[in-house]
């Protein structure tokens, strides 16, 4: 029978005729047959199956084997014995020992006919040993698939005990070497199917023997943490992780993160490769393992690994949001990376250039997946805006891109940030702050945030950029009686001369910190500024008293006995005076009180916009907003009006002179004066009634609710206030509570005018403080009305009704030099940053001169002066346009403190008139103390040495990190060169070809 079958196969008949003849031979096998004939047929079928040179011959061998195994079981068991199978597995088939790739298929084919026979145990024992030997030889994907099929159907062949763990480890090693045959679609689909079959075997083993999971995962980690770039592990390993039970995650990762034998480089390599796995369709649950591993590292405070892996991978993770099949896992990892990386803005800022493009692509996709992704992405971005305020120049394009997407409320944002932060202890992350190699591009120096100290940093930068004050502080001689001023001098000197990109204000913070402030908590920068200026003022006064006592006791030389100035430095720079008048509406007696101030606190008009202005008897020179080119002289000719001491609203009295209301004049940059109703003394005819003038002024003061201006708030501050009902005034003359009218007048303008916008109020409905988010336009140039002379010094007496005293007002010109911005929705949270510029008279005059020589400039001179944005350690170039528009595109970022500088040429200390002073207030200035300059020079040398050491260390560290494979199209790739689907096709079947298909 064997000869007949062999002759049929060797004949020249067509295959279909051969198939019919073979069928007859196989049908003949149903008849009884002697053992020798069975052996001959089994030998021939074995030869055909293992070494047949055509698919037809192998198919015939398979059919004959199955027929004789079914109809001649005894002969088959005798032939298919353990010794024969061992020779096939170890020596191959035939006299020449030819190895066949079909040996395992042959064994799999014969096992059903012997599995319940007497030789079954011997065969299974043999196979348990041989499959372990096979996987140790690192077979390819197809052989591993054959092993998996065999062991899946016959679990008796799976190695036992310690050998089982070893088998799983070696199988993991094999999976780490799998590669697709090519980049063609059918090859990739076949590759995925084969990988599933192999990894499913591991799942089957793990289900029955949980103890083999940990050794398998240790081997997996060893593979993916290897730094050998010659043979990177296959992404097919992702299919292994998806079968690990999630309930084992905590224990496994706890052991991993606490293993001191694992280096940082190995850990980063492993996490980096796992992040790439998320882009594989078989990478189920990979994102959960990655996030859990990152959290585990945070728990043991391995922040350096978290920082490096986030900065190196976050852009790659973000890019995958463009691909729907990968979106869910990548988005979960991105959320954790952004929400946990809260010690620095660095990770979030890496994504800023790419966000608008990704948002646009998701909008264009118009799918449920894209819509969900957009909502979560917008939530993440708003969380980052909340956490890292102070970058309006970077955030504007992103705000524009997500303006139509939902905005989470503050409670939701705080919850997300609070749940994901690595640590709440700032000092634990102090050594991991972004390394700054050199000064910022503008050449200015930042201040390190010591833990919610942005309020102090912003104030320090605003004071430092007040050049007259800075020069005065730096020129002060060392004085032991002013320790806080000495520390400020040191801080200013380092800001002026240090080579560091940012310095720590810790020493100054410790000395200037108000005792009622809570350390580590956000505070009010206005409150801090008031306390700071008061401390500096009182220190100087105390020092003068000490000086005077030393002088009286002749402990100082006669040459040093110089009369100290009447005013302290703080008074000279920031001190002004304001007179408050209250007139009883019954007896018409006026009482007044004059006080010093260092800042004006400007309240917002009430919701109904009503501003109490008397319609017929108030003399008011309003605040004027000016464009930079509008002022030709520093001081206007004083405007003189006649008024009696009874200048407040009262019933009309026949024969009394009534002064007219002076409306606001507003000038835009480079524009002409906008005409308003003329003043009474200038108009003989055509004058509007007093009531119309009052209405015009009231409209100027209040303005639209959503768009106020600084002049609006100042005018509201200076406008008359009616004291009635519960707020009535106790008149000494009447000896009772009476309705009264209150008015404030500036009698001396400071050199630096500080304006505080009172944005925080108490909401009686919600029973908590809230922030007024109204946009307030900030003029670059401001004219402030200052009273030049006053009434009869006798004060409260009532003069004859027809008697009048002349008053003179001067409009003192102020230039904007700093704006402190508060970002947030409440006083208890948020962030402060500062816009500032060098405001110098010399620069202004030079610009005006250049403008007059070169014709009309592109920008008004004051607008063209360079602005800077100070945000803790970051200092960047900015512009007045950014200052003006910050609230427009970031509604929570609002101007809070304004610093204006009085223009030079305006007389100062001339009685009670308008104020002004040369920029060099203290006379001749000299350089900082020699010892201070030596300390700065020493620190600069130390910093250069630190930088050199850091550069060497970081270079060695980075060189040890392997480069990631380019499995995706980079953000900066050429959009025109995308015909390959985002990556090239690897003729050798590398991983890039696979991802070319998926993407």
Secondary structure, 3 states (H helix, E strand, C coil): CHHHHHHHHHCCCCHHHHHHHHHHHHHHCCCCCCHHHHHHHHHHHHHHHHHCCCHHHHHHHHHHHHHHHHHCHHHHHHHCCHHHHHHHHHHCECCCCECCCCHHHHHHHHHCCCCCCCCHHHHHHHHHHHHHHHHHCCCCHHHHHHHHHHHHHCHHHCCCCHHHHHHHHHHHHHHCCCCCCCCCHHHHHHHHHHHHHHHHHHHHHHHHCCHHHHHHHHHHHHHHCCCCCCCCCCHHHHHHHCCCCHHHHHHHHHHHHCCCCCCHHHHHHHHHHHHHHCCCCCCCCHHHHHHHHHHHHHHCCCHHHHHHHHHHHHHHHHHHHHCHHHHHHHHHHHHHHHHHCCCCCHHHHHHHHHHHHHHHHHHHHCCHHHHHHHHHHHHHHHHHHHHCCCCHHHHHHHHHHCCCCCCCCHHHHHHHHHHHCCCCCHHHHHHHCCCCCCCCCCCCCEEECCCCCHHHHHHHHHHHHCHHHHHHHHHCCCCCCCHHHHHHHHHHHHHHHCCCCEEECHHHHHHHCCCCCCCCCCCCHHHHHHHHHHHHHHHHHHHHHHHHHHHHCCCCCHHHCCCCCCCCHHHHHHCEEEEEEEEECCCCCEEEEEEEECCEEECCCCCCCCCCCCCCCCCCECCEEECCCCCCCCECCCEEEEECCCCCCCCCCCCCCCCCCECCCECCCCCCCCCCCCCHHHCCCCCCCHHHHHHHHHHHHHCCCCEEEHHHHHHHHHCCEEECHHHCEEECCCCEEECEEEEEEEEECCCEEEEEECCEEEECCCCEEEECCCEEECCCEEEEEEECCCCCCCCCCCCCCCCCEEEEEEEEEEEEEEEEEEECCCCCCCEEEEEEECCCHHHHHHHHHHHHHHCCCCCCHHHHCCEEEEECCEEEEECHHHHHHHHHHCCCEEEEEEEEEECCCCCCCCCCCCCCCCCCCCCCCCCCCHHHHHHHHHHHHHHHHHHHHHHHHHHHHHHCCCCCCCCCCCCCCCCCCCCCCCCCCCCCCCHHHHHHHHC
